[in-house]
Amino acid sequence: MKLPTACVVSVLLFCVAVPAVAQTAKPGARETARDRAVKRCKENRGTDCTSAAGLKEWLREERPVTVEARRAAAAARRHREQCAKTKGGSGC
């Protein structure tokens, strides 16, 4: 008889604790990418921080770098380093 009572009490405590934890989440957690872009634009004294065209640059910074883009950047970096070593060799 004690086991079912303990289970019921545990479930009830869990149901009370979960909403309390959700309410203590960071206030910026629900901030959208656009909100963060507007904030960064204003912090950097951007001139047009409200229109889509003005926020385009700031929103682009929000996008994660893909694996392909990282590979392309690494290849370009290696190419520049190789050209610097050979001082105008082939393909530079």
PDB file of N, CA, C and O in Angstrom, chain B, residues numbered from 101:
ATOM      1  N   MET B 101       0.819  -1.197   0.000  1.00  0.00           N
ATOM      2  CA  MET B 101       0.000   0.000   0.000  1.00  0.00           C
ATOM      3  C   MET B 101       0.861   1.260   0.000  1.00  0.00           C
ATOM      4  O   MET B 101       0.459   2.293  -0.535  1.00  0.00           O
ATOM      5  N   LYS B 102       2.037   1.171   0.597  1.00  0.00           N
ATOM      6  CA  LYS B 102       2.898   2.356   0.657  1.00  0.00           C
ATOM      7  C   LYS B 102       3.474   2.701  -0.715  1.00  0.00           C
ATOM      8  O   LYS B 102       3.657   3.882  -1.012  1.00  0.00           O
ATOM      9  N   LEU B 103       3.761   1.724  -1.549  1.00  0.00           N
ATOM     10  CA  LEU B 103       4.361   1.970  -2.849  1.00  0.00           C
ATOM     11  C   LEU B 103       3.450   2.789  -3.759  1.00  0.00           C
ATOM     12  O   LEU B 103       3.931   3.765  -4.335  1.00  0.00           O
ATOM     13  N   PRO B 104       2.163   2.461  -3.929  1.00  0.00           N
ATOM     14  CA  PRO B 104       1.306   3.294  -4.776  1.00  0.00           C
ATOM     15  C   PRO B 104       1.164   4.717  -4.241  1.00  0.00           C
ATOM     16  O   PRO B 104       1.086   5.663  -5.025  1.00  0.00           O
ATOM     17  N   THR B 105       1.130   4.881  -2.946  1.00  0.00           N
ATOM     18  CA  THR B 105       1.018   6.215  -2.364  1.00  0.00           C
ATOM     19  C   THR B 105       2.275   7.019  -2.662  1.00  0.00           C
ATOM     20  O   THR B 105       2.199   8.205  -2.983  1.00  0.00           O
ATOM     21  N   ALA B 106       3.427   6.375  -2.554  1.00  0.00           N
ATOM     22  CA  ALA B 106       4.688   7.055  -2.839  1.00  0.00           C
ATOM     23  C   ALA B 106       4.757   7.452  -4.319  1.00  0.00           C
ATOM     24  O   ALA B 106       5.259   8.526  -4.652  1.00  0.00           O
ATOM     25  N   CYS B 107       4.263   6.605  -5.187  1.00  0.00           N
ATOM     26  CA  CYS B 107       4.256   6.924  -6.625  1.00  0.00           C
ATOM     27  C   CYS B 107       3.349   8.116  -6.914  1.00  0.00           C
ATOM     28  O   CYS B 107       3.720   9.011  -7.673  1.00  0.00           O
ATOM     29  N   VAL B 108       2.182   8.129  -6.321  1.00  0.00           N
ATOM     30  CA  VAL B 108       1.243   9.232  -6.530  1.00  0.00           C
ATOM     31  C   VAL B 108       1.847  10.543  -6.040  1.00  0.00           C
ATOM     32  O   VAL B 108       1.744  11.566  -6.716  1.00  0.00           O
ATOM     33  N   VAL B 109       2.473  10.516  -4.876  1.00  0.00           N
ATOM     34  CA  VAL B 109       3.096  11.718  -4.323  1.00  0.00           C
ATOM     35  C   VAL B 109       4.232  12.185  -5.238  1.00  0.00           C
ATOM     36  O   VAL B 109       4.381  13.383  -5.478  1.00  0.00           O
ATOM     37  N   SER B 110       5.025  11.252  -5.743  1.00  0.00           N
ATOM     38  CA  SER B 110       6.124  11.607  -6.644  1.00  0.00           C
ATOM     39  C   SER B 110       5.613  12.259  -7.926  1.00  0.00           C
ATOM     40  O   SER B 110       6.169  13.255  -8.389  1.00  0.00           O
ATOM     41  N   VAL B 111       4.565  11.698  -8.486  1.00  0.00           N
ATOM     42  CA  VAL B 111       3.987  12.254  -9.718  1.00  0.00           C
ATOM     43  C   VAL B 111       3.437  13.654  -9.466  1.00  0.00           C
ATOM     44  O   VAL B 111       3.623  14.553 -10.287  1.00  0.00           O
ATOM     45  N   LEU B 112       2.767  13.839  -8.346  1.00  0.00           N
ATOM     46  CA  LEU B 112       2.225  15.157  -8.035  1.00  0.00           C
ATOM     47  C   LEU B 112       3.331  16.191  -7.839  1.00  0.00           C
ATOM     48  O   LEU B 112       3.222  17.320  -8.318  1.00  0.00           O
ATOM     49  N   LEU B 113       4.392  15.807  -7.137  1.00  0.00           N
ATOM     50  CA  LEU B 113       5.516  16.733  -6.953  1.00  0.00           C
ATOM     51  C   LEU B 113       6.183  17.063  -8.287  1.00  0.00           C
ATOM     52  O   LEU B 113       6.586  18.203  -8.519  1.00  0.00           O
ATOM     53  N   PHE B 114       6.297  16.072  -9.155  1.00  0.00           N
ATOM     54  CA  PHE B 114       6.882  16.295 -10.464  1.00  0.00           C
ATOM     55  C   PHE B 114       6.029  17.265 -11.280  1.00  0.00           C
ATOM     56  O   PHE B 114       6.556  18.150 -11.953  1.00  0.00           O
ATOM     57  N   CYS B 115       4.718  17.094 -11.216  1.00  0.00           N
ATOM     58  CA  CYS B 115       3.812  17.975 -11.975  1.00  0.00           C
ATOM     59  C   CYS B 115       3.886  19.419 -11.485  1.00  0.00           C
ATOM     60  O   CYS B 115       3.652  20.345 -12.262  1.00  0.00           O
ATOM     61  N   VAL B 116       4.202  19.621 -10.231  1.00  0.00           N
ATOM     62  CA  VAL B 116       4.326  20.968  -9.684  1.00  0.00           C
ATOM     63  C   VAL B 116       5.693  21.550 -10.021  1.00  0.00           C
ATOM     64  O   VAL B 116       5.804  22.751 -10.268  1.00  0.00           O
ATOM     65  N   ALA B 117       6.728  20.728 -10.037  1.00  0.00           N
ATOM     66  CA  ALA B 117       8.092  21.203 -10.243  1.00  0.00           C
ATOM     67  C   ALA B 117       8.356  21.581 -11.701  1.00  0.00           C
ATOM     68  O   ALA B 117       9.083  22.542 -11.954  1.00  0.00           O
ATOM     69  N   VAL B 118       7.798  20.871 -12.646  1.00  0.00           N
ATOM     70  CA  VAL B 118       8.075  21.133 -14.065  1.00  0.00           C
ATOM     71  C   VAL B 118       7.639  22.535 -14.484  1.00  0.00           C
ATOM     72  O   VAL B 118       8.445  23.233 -15.099  1.00  0.00           O
ATOM     73  N   PRO B 119       6.424  22.994 -14.195  1.00  0.00           N
ATOM     74  CA  PRO B 119       6.063  24.361 -14.576  1.00  0.00           C
ATOM     75  C   PRO B 119       6.922  25.419 -13.877  1.00  0.00           C
ATOM     76  O   PRO B 119       7.201  26.472 -14.449  1.00  0.00           O
ATOM     77  N   ALA B 120       7.336  25.138 -12.650  1.00  0.00           N
ATOM     78  CA  ALA B 120       8.174  26.100 -11.924  1.00  0.00           C
ATOM     79  C   ALA B 120       9.519  26.242 -12.608  1.00  0.00           C
ATOM     80  O   ALA B 120      10.042  27.352 -12.698  1.00  0.00           O
ATOM     81  N   VAL B 121      10.087  25.165 -13.088  1.00  0.00           N
ATOM     82  CA  VAL B 121      11.365  25.216 -13.793  1.00  0.00           C
ATOM     83  C   VAL B 121      11.195  25.948 -15.118  1.00  0.00           C
ATOM     84  O   VAL B 121      12.065  26.728 -15.506  1.00  0.00           O
ATOM     85  N   ALA B 122      10.108  25.714 -15.806  1.00  0.00           N
ATOM     86  CA  ALA B 122       9.870  26.373 -17.089  1.00  0.00           C
ATOM     87  C   ALA B 122       9.722  27.877 -16.921  1.00  0.00           C
ATOM     88  O   ALA B 122      10.114  28.633 -17.810  1.00  0.00           O
ATOM     89  N   GLN B 123       9.170  28.326 -15.809  1.00  0.00           N
ATOM     90  CA  GLN B 123       8.992  29.756 -15.589  1.00  0.00           C
ATOM     91  C   GLN B 123      10.293  30.443 -15.233  1.00  0.00           C
ATOM     92  O   GLN B 123      10.408  31.656 -15.407  1.00  0.00           O
ATOM     93  N   THR B 124      11.272  29.711 -14.742  1.00  0.00           N
ATOM     94  CA  THR B 124      12.544  30.321 -14.367  1.00  0.00           C
ATOM     95  C   THR B 124      13.547  30.303 -15.501  1.00  0.00           C
ATOM     96  O   THR B 124      14.718  30.612 -15.283  1.00  0.00           O
ATOM     97  N   ALA B 125      13.125  29.951 -16.711  1.00  0.00           N
ATOM     98  CA  ALA B 125      14.025  29.971 -17.865  1.00  0.00           C
ATOM     99  C   ALA B 125      14.479  31.392 -18.145  1.00  0.00           C
ATOM    100  O   ALA B 125      13.818  32.357 -17.762  1.00  0.00           O
ATOM    101  N   LYS B 126      15.602  31.505 -18.808  1.00  0.00           N
ATOM    102  CA  LYS B 126      16.149  32.821 -19.112  1.00  0.00           C
ATOM    103  C   LYS B 126      15.165  33.620 -19.970  1.00  0.00           C
ATOM    104  O   LYS B 126      14.548  33.058 -20.875  1.00  0.00           O
ATOM    105  N   PRO B 127      15.010  34.906 -19.706  1.00  0.00           N
ATOM    106  CA  PRO B 127      14.055  35.693 -20.493  1.00  0.00           C
ATOM    107  C   PRO B 127      14.467  35.821 -21.959  1.00  0.00           C
ATOM    108  O   PRO B 127      13.596  35.984 -22.814  1.00  0.00           O
ATOM    109  N   GLY B 128      15.737  35.755 -22.274  1.00  0.00           N
ATOM    110  CA  GLY B 128      16.194  35.881 -23.654  1.00  0.00           C
ATOM    111  C   GLY B 128      16.067  34.605 -24.450  1.00  0.00           C
ATOM    112  O   GLY B 128      16.373  34.586 -25.642  1.00  0.00           O
ATOM    113  N   ALA B 129      15.619  33.536 -23.813  1.00  0.00           N
ATOM    114  CA  ALA B 129      15.531  32.253 -24.495  1.00  0.00           C
ATOM    115  C   ALA B 129      14.496  32.275 -25.613  1.00  0.00           C
ATOM    116  O   ALA B 129      14.635  31.554 -26.601  1.00  0.00           O
ATOM    117  N   ARG B 130      13.463  33.093 -25.466  1.00  0.00           N
ATOM    118  CA  ARG B 130      12.427  33.150 -26.490  1.00  0.00           C
ATOM    119  C   ARG B 130      12.687  34.248 -27.524  1.00  0.00           C
ATOM    120  O   ARG B 130      11.864  34.483 -28.409  1.00  0.00           O
ATOM    121  N   GLU B 131      13.804  34.899 -27.408  1.00  0.00           N
ATOM    122  CA  GLU B 131      14.136  35.979 -28.318  1.00  0.00           C
ATOM    123  C   GLU B 131      14.391  35.404 -29.715  1.00  0.00           C
ATOM    124  O   GLU B 131      15.117  34.419 -29.853  1.00  0.00           O
ATOM    125  N   THR B 132      13.817  35.995 -30.724  1.00  0.00           N
ATOM    126  CA  THR B 132      13.959  35.492 -32.083  1.00  0.00           C
ATOM    127  C   THR B 132      15.250  36.004 -32.708  1.00  0.00           C
ATOM    128  O   THR B 132      15.913  36.894 -32.173  1.00  0.00           O
ATOM    129  N   ALA B 133      15.588  35.421 -33.849  1.00  0.00           N
ATOM    130  CA  ALA B 133      16.785  35.847 -34.573  1.00  0.00           C
ATOM    131  C   ALA B 133      16.649  37.309 -34.991  1.00  0.00           C
ATOM    132  O   ALA B 133      17.623  38.060 -34.959  1.00  0.00           O
ATOM    133  N   ARG B 134      15.447  37.708 -35.382  1.00  0.00           N
ATOM    134  CA  ARG B 134      15.234  39.092 -35.796  1.00  0.00           C
ATOM    135  C   ARG B 134      15.428  40.050 -34.615  1.00  0.00           C
ATOM    136  O   ARG B 134      16.014  41.122 -34.769  1.00  0.00           O
ATOM    137  N   ASP B 135      14.935  39.659 -33.445  1.00  0.00           N
ATOM    138  CA  ASP B 135      15.114  40.502 -32.258  1.00  0.00           C
ATOM    139  C   ASP B 135      16.592  40.668 -31.919  1.00  0.00           C
ATOM    140  O   ASP B 135      17.042  41.763 -31.581  1.00  0.00           O
ATOM    141  N   ARG B 136      17.344  39.564 -32.015  1.00  0.00           N
ATOM    142  CA  ARG B 136      18.784  39.649 -31.739  1.00  0.00           C
ATOM    143  C   ARG B 136      19.480  40.517 -32.778  1.00  0.00           C
ATOM    144  O   ARG B 136      20.401  41.265 -32.447  1.00  0.00           O
ATOM    145  N   ALA B 137      19.043  40.420 -34.043  1.00  0.00           N
ATOM    146  CA  ALA B 137      19.640  41.230 -35.105  1.00  0.00           C
ATOM    147  C   ALA B 137      19.368  42.714 -34.872  1.00  0.00           C
ATOM    148  O   ALA B 137      20.258  43.544 -35.053  1.00  0.00           O
ATOM    149  N   VAL B 138      18.148  43.047 -34.474  1.00  0.00           N
ATOM    150  CA  VAL B 138      17.807  44.451 -34.192  1.00  0.00           C
ATOM    151  C   VAL B 138      18.661  44.968 -33.037  1.00  0.00           C
ATOM    152  O   VAL B 138      19.167  46.089 -33.077  1.00  0.00           O
ATOM    153  N   LYS B 139      18.812  44.145 -32.021  1.00  0.00           N
ATOM    154  CA  LYS B 139      19.600  44.550 -30.853  1.00  0.00           C
ATOM    155  C   LYS B 139      21.063  44.799 -31.240  1.00  0.00           C
ATOM    156  O   LYS B 139      21.645  45.810 -30.846  1.00  0.00           O
ATOM    157  N   ARG B 140      21.657  43.879 -32.012  1.00  0.00           N
ATOM    158  CA  ARG B 140      23.054  44.059 -32.439  1.00  0.00           C
ATOM    159  C   ARG B 140      23.204  45.260 -33.356  1.00  0.00           C
ATOM    160  O   ARG B 140      24.198  45.982 -33.278  1.00  0.00           O
ATOM    161  N   CYS B 141      22.229  45.477 -34.221  1.00  0.00           N
ATOM    162  CA  CYS B 141      22.252  46.624 -35.132  1.00  0.00           C
ATOM    163  C   CYS B 141      22.273  47.923 -34.340  1.00  0.00           C
ATOM    164  O   CYS B 141      23.069  48.818 -34.626  1.00  0.00           O
ATOM    165  N   LYS B 142      21.409  48.023 -33.358  1.00  0.00           N
ATOM    166  CA  LYS B 142      21.348  49.243 -32.547  1.00  0.00           C
ATOM    167  C   LYS B 142      22.606  49.420 -31.710  1.00  0.00           C
ATOM    168  O   LYS B 142      23.082  50.542 -31.534  1.00  0.00           O
ATOM    169  N   GLU B 143      23.149  48.320 -31.193  1.00  0.00           N
ATOM    170  CA  GLU B 143      24.378  48.408 -30.399  1.00  0.00           C
ATOM    171  C   GLU B 143      25.553  48.899 -31.240  1.00  0.00           C
ATOM    172  O   GLU B 143      26.448  49.579 -30.737  1.00  0.00           O
ATOM    173  N   ASN B 144      25.538  48.550 -32.517  1.00  0.00           N
ATOM    174  CA  ASN B 144      26.617  48.960 -33.420  1.00  0.00           C
ATOM    175  C   ASN B 144      26.268  50.217 -34.199  1.00  0.00           C
ATOM    176  O   ASN B 144      26.903  50.530 -35.206  1.00  0.00           O
ATOM    177  N   ARG B 145      25.260  50.933 -33.730  1.00  0.00           N
ATOM    178  CA  ARG B 145      24.826  52.193 -34.320  1.00  0.00           C
ATOM    179  C   ARG B 145      24.489  52.067 -35.814  1.00  0.00           C
ATOM    180  O   ARG B 145      24.885  52.888 -36.641  1.00  0.00           O
ATOM    181  N   GLY B 146      23.741  51.004 -36.115  1.00  0.00           N
ATOM    182  CA  GLY B 146      23.286  50.829 -37.489  1.00  0.00           C
ATOM    183  C   GLY B 146      22.292  51.908 -37.866  1.00  0.00           C
ATOM    184  O   GLY B 146      21.595  52.445 -37.005  1.00  0.00           O
ATOM    185  N   THR B 147      22.224  52.226 -39.141  1.00  0.00           N
ATOM    186  CA  THR B 147      21.346  53.305 -39.578  1.00  0.00           C
ATOM    187  C   THR B 147      19.922  52.830 -39.833  1.00  0.00           C
ATOM    188  O   THR B 147      18.973  53.574 -39.587  1.00  0.00           O
ATOM    189  N   ASP B 148      19.756  51.605 -40.321  1.00  0.00           N
ATOM    190  CA  ASP B 148      18.424  51.095 -40.632  1.00  0.00           C
ATOM    191  C   ASP B 148      18.217  49.774 -39.900  1.00  0.00           C
ATOM    192  O   ASP B 148      18.525  48.706 -40.429  1.00  0.00           O
ATOM    193  N   CYS B 149      17.700  49.853 -38.700  1.00  0.00           N
ATOM    194  CA  CYS B 149      17.551  48.659 -37.868  1.00  0.00           C
ATOM    195  C   CYS B 149      16.121  48.142 -37.816  1.00  0.00           C
ATOM    196  O   CYS B 149      15.808  47.293 -36.981  1.00  0.00           O
ATOM    197  N   THR B 150      15.249  48.632 -38.685  1.00  0.00           N
ATOM    198  CA  THR B 150      13.859  48.191 -38.641  1.00  0.00           C
ATOM    199  C   THR B 150      13.410  47.488 -39.916  1.00  0.00           C
ATOM    200  O   THR B 150      12.558  46.601 -39.855  1.00  0.00           O
ATOM    201  N   SER B 151      13.955  47.855 -41.055  1.00  0.00           N
ATOM    202  CA  SER B 151      13.496  47.233 -42.301  1.00  0.00           C
ATOM    203  C   SER B 151      14.237  45.930 -42.554  1.00  0.00           C
ATOM    204  O   SER B 151      15.310  45.687 -42.002  1.00  0.00           O
ATOM    205  N   ALA B 152      13.644  45.102 -43.395  1.00  0.00           N
ATOM    206  CA  ALA B 152      14.252  43.811 -43.726  1.00  0.00           C
ATOM    207  C   ALA B 152      15.579  44.010 -44.453  1.00  0.00           C
ATOM    208  O   ALA B 152      16.530  43.262 -44.224  1.00  0.00           O
ATOM    209  N   ALA B 153      15.646  45.006 -45.321  1.00  0.00           N
ATOM    210  CA  ALA B 153      16.885  45.263 -46.057  1.00  0.00           C
ATOM    211  C   ALA B 153      17.997  45.723 -45.115  1.00  0.00           C
ATOM    212  O   ALA B 153      19.156  45.347 -45.286  1.00  0.00           O
ATOM    213  N   GLY B 154      17.647  46.525 -44.135  1.00  0.00           N
ATOM    214  CA  GLY B 154      18.641  47.010 -43.190  1.00  0.00           C
ATOM    215  C   GLY B 154      19.147  45.930 -42.250  1.00  0.00           C
ATOM    216  O   GLY B 154      20.285  45.986 -41.785  1.00  0.00           O
ATOM    217  N   LEU B 155      18.300  44.945 -41.968  1.00  0.00           N
ATOM    218  CA  LEU B 155      18.685  43.868 -41.055  1.00  0.00           C
ATOM    219  C   LEU B 155      19.296  42.667 -41.768  1.00  0.00           C
ATOM    220  O   LEU B 155      19.709  41.703 -41.124  1.00  0.00           O
ATOM    221  N   LYS B 156      19.354  42.725 -43.096  1.00  0.00           N
ATOM    222  CA  LYS B 156      19.837  41.591 -43.876  1.00  0.00           C
ATOM    223  C   LYS B 156      21.227  41.145 -43.424  1.00  0.00           C
ATOM    224  O   LYS B 156      21.468  39.956 -43.218  1.00  0.00           O
ATOM    225  N   GLU B 157      22.133  42.103 -43.273  1.00  0.00           N
ATOM    226  CA  GLU B 157      23.504  41.789 -42.858  1.00  0.00           C
ATOM    227  C   GLU B 157      23.531  41.142 -41.479  1.00  0.00           C
ATOM    228  O   GLU B 157      24.266  40.180 -41.253  1.00  0.00           O
ATOM    229  N   TRP B 158      22.735  41.667 -40.566  1.00  0.00           N
ATOM    230  CA  TRP B 158      22.737  41.171 -39.200  1.00  0.00           C
ATOM    231  C   TRP B 158      22.091  39.792 -39.112  1.00  0.00           C
ATOM    232  O   TRP B 158      22.513  38.960 -38.309  1.00  0.00           O
ATOM    233  N   LEU B 159      21.085  39.547 -39.922  1.00  0.00           N
ATOM    234  CA  LEU B 159      20.442  38.237 -39.937  1.00  0.00           C
ATOM    235  C   LEU B 159      21.349  37.185 -40.567  1.00  0.00           C
ATOM    236  O   LEU B 159      21.299  36.014 -40.192  1.00  0.00           O
ATOM    237  N   ARG B 160      22.168  37.598 -41.514  1.00  0.00           N
ATOM    238  CA  ARG B 160      23.091  36.672 -42.160  1.00  0.00           C
ATOM    239  C   ARG B 160      24.086  36.121 -41.130  1.00  0.00           C
ATOM    240  O   ARG B 160      24.511  34.970 -41.231  1.00  0.00           O
ATOM    241  N   GLU B 161      24.450  36.929 -40.156  1.00  0.00           N
ATOM    242  CA  GLU B 161      25.373  36.478 -39.113  1.00  0.00           C
ATOM    243  C   GLU B 161      24.750  35.421 -38.211  1.00  0.00           C
ATOM    244  O   GLU B 161      25.468  34.688 -37.531  1.00  0.00           O
ATOM    245  N   GLU B 162      23.443  35.334 -38.197  1.00  0.00           N
ATOM    246  CA  GLU B 162      22.745  34.355 -37.367  1.00  0.00           C
ATOM    247  C   GLU B 162      22.825  32.940 -37.952  1.00  0.00           C
ATOM    248  O   GLU B 162      22.728  31.952 -37.224  1.00  0.00           O
ATOM    249  N   ARG B 163      23.003  32.856 -39.265  1.00  0.00           N
ATOM    250  CA  ARG B 163      23.002  31.542 -39.898  1.00  0.00           C
ATOM    251  C   ARG B 163      24.266  30.770 -39.528  1.00  0.00           C
ATOM    252  O   ARG B 163      25.359  31.336 -39.548  1.00  0.00           O
ATOM    253  N   PRO B 164      24.134  29.501 -39.195  1.00  0.00           N
ATOM    254  CA  PRO B 164      25.328  28.708 -38.888  1.00  0.00           C
ATOM    255  C   PRO B 164      26.130  28.426 -40.154  1.00  0.00           C
ATOM    256  O   PRO B 164      25.573  28.357 -41.249  1.00  0.00           O
ATOM    257  N   VAL B 165      27.429  28.267 -39.996  1.00  0.00           N
ATOM    258  CA  VAL B 165      28.307  27.972 -41.126  1.00  0.00           C
ATOM    259  C   VAL B 165      28.199  26.483 -41.426  1.00  0.00           C
ATOM    260  O   VAL B 165      28.351  25.649 -40.533  1.00  0.00           O
ATOM    261  N   THR B 166      27.936  26.157 -42.681  1.00  0.00           N
ATOM    262  CA  THR B 166      27.779  24.760 -43.066  1.00  0.00           C
ATOM    263  C   THR B 166      29.139  24.094 -43.221  1.00  0.00           C
ATOM    264  O   THR B 166      30.170  24.763 -43.288  1.00  0.00           O
ATOM    265  N   VAL B 167      29.124  22.783 -43.277  1.00  0.00           N
ATOM    266  CA  VAL B 167      30.357  22.015 -43.450  1.00  0.00           C
ATOM    267  C   VAL B 167      31.001  22.375 -44.789  1.00  0.00           C
ATOM    268  O   VAL B 167      32.222  22.504 -44.879  1.00  0.00           O
ATOM    269  N   GLU B 168      30.185  22.534 -45.820  1.00  0.00           N
ATOM    270  CA  GLU B 168      30.712  22.866 -47.136  1.00  0.00           C
ATOM    271  C   GLU B 168      31.387  24.238 -47.128  1.00  0.00           C
ATOM    272  O   GLU B 168      32.437  24.423 -47.743  1.00  0.00           O
ATOM    273  N   ALA B 169      30.783  25.189 -46.436  1.00  0.00           N
ATOM    274  CA  ALA B 169      31.371  26.526 -46.362  1.00  0.00           C
ATOM    275  C   ALA B 169      32.684  26.497 -45.589  1.00  0.00           C
ATOM    276  O   ALA B 169      33.623  27.211 -45.939  1.00  0.00           O
ATOM    277  N   ARG B 170      32.757  25.682 -44.546  1.00  0.00           N
ATOM    278  CA  ARG B 170      34.019  25.554 -43.799  1.00  0.00           C
ATOM    279  C   ARG B 170      35.113  24.951 -44.667  1.00  0.00           C
ATOM    280  O   ARG B 170      36.263  25.387 -44.631  1.00  0.00           O
ATOM    281  N   ARG B 171      34.739  23.938 -45.451  1.00  0.00           N
ATOM    282  CA  ARG B 171      35.723  23.315 -46.353  1.00  0.00           C
ATOM    283  C   ARG B 171      36.214  24.315 -47.397  1.00  0.00           C
ATOM    284  O   ARG B 171      37.410  24.392 -47.675  1.00  0.00           O
ATOM    285  N   ALA B 172      35.298  25.072 -47.966  1.00  0.00           N
ATOM    286  CA  ALA B 172      35.687  26.064 -48.973  1.00  0.00           C
ATOM    287  C   ALA B 172      36.596  27.129 -48.370  1.00  0.00           C
ATOM    288  O   ALA B 172      37.563  27.550 -49.005  1.00  0.00           O
ATOM    289  N   ALA B 173      36.296  27.562 -47.159  1.00  0.00           N
ATOM    290  CA  ALA B 173      37.140  28.564 -46.504  1.00  0.00           C
ATOM    291  C   ALA B 173      38.523  28.001 -46.207  1.00  0.00           C
ATOM    292  O   ALA B 173      39.522  28.703 -46.362  1.00  0.00           O
ATOM    293  N   ALA B 174      38.592  26.756 -45.788  1.00  0.00           N
ATOM    294  CA  ALA B 174      39.885  26.130 -45.506  1.00  0.00           C
ATOM    295  C   ALA B 174      40.700  25.974 -46.786  1.00  0.00           C
ATOM    296  O   ALA B 174      41.910  26.201 -46.786  1.00  0.00           O
ATOM    297  N   ALA B 175      40.034  25.586 -47.878  1.00  0.00           N
ATOM    298  CA  ALA B 175      40.737  25.448 -49.159  1.00  0.00           C
ATOM    299  C   ALA B 175      41.263  26.797 -49.640  1.00  0.00           C
ATOM    300  O   ALA B 175      42.386  26.883 -50.136  1.00  0.00           O
ATOM    301  N   ALA B 176      40.461  27.848 -49.497  1.00  0.00           N
ATOM    302  CA  ALA B 176      40.902  29.182 -49.902  1.00  0.00           C
ATOM    303  C   ALA B 176      42.082  29.654 -49.051  1.00  0.00           C
ATOM    304  O   ALA B 176      43.019  30.272 -49.557  1.00  0.00           O
ATOM    305  N   ARG B 177      42.023  29.358 -47.772  1.00  0.00           N
ATOM    306  CA  ARG B 177      43.115  29.736 -46.865  1.00  0.00           C
ATOM    307  C   ARG B 177      44.403  29.011 -47.247  1.00  0.00           C
ATOM    308  O   ARG B 177      45.471  29.622 -47.297  1.00  0.00           O
ATOM    309  N   ARG B 178      44.304  27.698 -47.519  1.00  0.00           N
ATOM    310  CA  ARG B 178      45.493  26.933 -47.932  1.00  0.00           C
ATOM    311  C   ARG B 178      46.051  27.472 -49.243  1.00  0.00           C
ATOM    312  O   ARG B 178      47.267  27.562 -49.413  1.00  0.00           O
ATOM    313  N   HIS B 179      45.161  27.831 -50.172  1.00  0.00           N
ATOM    314  CA  HIS B 179      45.598  28.374 -51.451  1.00  0.00           C
ATOM    315  C   HIS B 179      46.345  29.691 -51.263  1.00  0.00           C
ATOM    316  O   HIS B 179      47.390  29.905 -51.876  1.00  0.00           O
ATOM    317  N   ARG B 180      45.816  30.569 -50.424  1.00  0.00           N
ATOM    318  CA  ARG B 180      46.491  31.851 -50.154  1.00  0.00           C
ATOM    319  C   ARG B 180      47.857  31.627 -49.520  1.00  0.00           C
ATOM    320  O   ARG B 180      48.828  32.291 -49.882  1.00  0.00           O
ATOM    321  N   GLU B 181      47.934  30.695 -48.576  1.00  0.00           N
ATOM    322  CA  GLU B 181      49.209  30.400 -47.926  1.00  0.00           C
ATOM    323  C   GLU B 181      50.215  29.830 -48.908  1.00  0.00           C
ATOM    324  O   GLU B 181      51.397  30.171 -48.859  1.00  0.00           O
ATOM    325  N   GLN B 182      49.754  28.962 -49.800  1.00  0.00           N
ATOM    326  CA  GLN B 182      50.634  28.378 -50.802  1.00  0.00           C
ATOM    327  C   GLN B 182      51.120  29.442 -51.772  1.00  0.00           C
ATOM    328  O   GLN B 182      52.289  29.438 -52.157  1.00  0.00           O
ATOM    329  N   CYS B 183      50.234  30.358 -52.175  1.00  0.00           N
ATOM    330  CA  CYS B 183      50.626  31.442 -53.086  1.00  0.00           C
ATOM    331  C   CYS B 183      51.635  32.380 -52.409  1.00  0.00           C
ATOM    332  O   CYS B 183      52.550  32.884 -53.059  1.00  0.00           O
ATOM    333  N   ALA B 184      51.467  32.607 -51.126  1.00  0.00           N
ATOM    334  CA  ALA B 184      52.400  33.467 -50.399  1.00  0.00           C
ATOM    335  C   ALA B 184      53.774  32.819 -50.317  1.00  0.00           C
ATOM    336  O   ALA B 184      54.789  33.515 -50.358  1.00  0.00           O
ATOM    337  N   LYS B 185      53.821  31.499 -50.201  1.00  0.00           N
ATOM    338  CA  LYS B 185      55.113  30.804 -50.123  1.00  0.00           C
ATOM    339  C   LYS B 185      55.827  30.796 -51.478  1.00  0.00           C
ATOM    340  O   LYS B 185      57.044  30.968 -51.549  1.00  0.00           O
ATOM    341  N   THR B 186      55.057  30.594 -52.550  1.00  0.00           N
ATOM    342  CA  THR B 186      55.685  30.450 -53.874  1.00  0.00           C
ATOM    343  C   THR B 186      55.857  31.784 -54.577  1.00  0.00           C
ATOM    344  O   THR B 186      56.519  31.841 -55.613  1.00  0.00           O
ATOM    345  N   LYS B 187      55.296  32.839 -54.060  1.00  0.00           N
ATOM    346  CA  LYS B 187      55.430  34.189 -54.638  1.00  0.00           C
ATOM    347  C   LYS B 187      55.047  34.219 -56.118  1.00  0.00           C
ATOM    348  O   LYS B 187      55.884  34.476 -56.982  1.00  0.00           O
ATOM    349  N   GLY B 188      53.779  33.954 -56.392  1.00  0.00           N
ATOM    350  CA  GLY B 188      53.281  34.071 -57.756  1.00  0.00           C
ATOM    351  C   GLY B 188      53.479  32.852 -58.599  1.00  0.00           C
ATOM    352  O   GLY B 188      53.668  32.962 -59.810  1.00  0.00           O
ATOM    353  N   GLY B 189      53.443  31.697 -58.000  1.00  0.00           N
ATOM    354  CA  GLY B 189      53.577  30.457 -58.741  1.00  0.00           C
ATOM    355  C   GLY B 189      52.340  30.198 -59.603  1.00  0.00           C
ATOM    356  O   GLY B 189      51.508  31.087 -59.785  1.00  0.00           O
ATOM    357  N   SER B 190      52.226  29.015 -60.117  1.00  0.00           N
ATOM    358  CA  SER B 190      51.101  28.700 -60.991  1.00  0.00           C
ATOM    359  C   SER B 190      49.789  28.723 -60.206  1.00  0.00           C
ATOM    360  O   SER B 190      49.712  28.207 -59.091  1.00  0.00           O
ATOM    361  N   GLY B 191      48.771  29.319 -60.796  1.00  0.00           N
ATOM    362  CA  GLY B 191      47.455  29.358 -60.190  1.00  0.00           C
ATOM    363  C   GLY B 191      47.243  30.455 -59.165  1.00  0.00           C
ATOM    364  O   GLY B 191      46.214  30.487 -58.491  1.00  0.00           O
ATOM    365  N   CYS B 192      48.217  31.360 -59.041  1.00  0.00           N
ATOM    366  CA  CYS B 192      48.069  32.431 -58.052  1.00  0.00           C
ATOM    367  C   CYS B 192      47.748  33.755 -58.685  1.00  0.00           C
ATOM    368  O   CYS B 192      47.594  34.754 -57.982  1.00  0.00           O
TER     369      CYS B 192
END
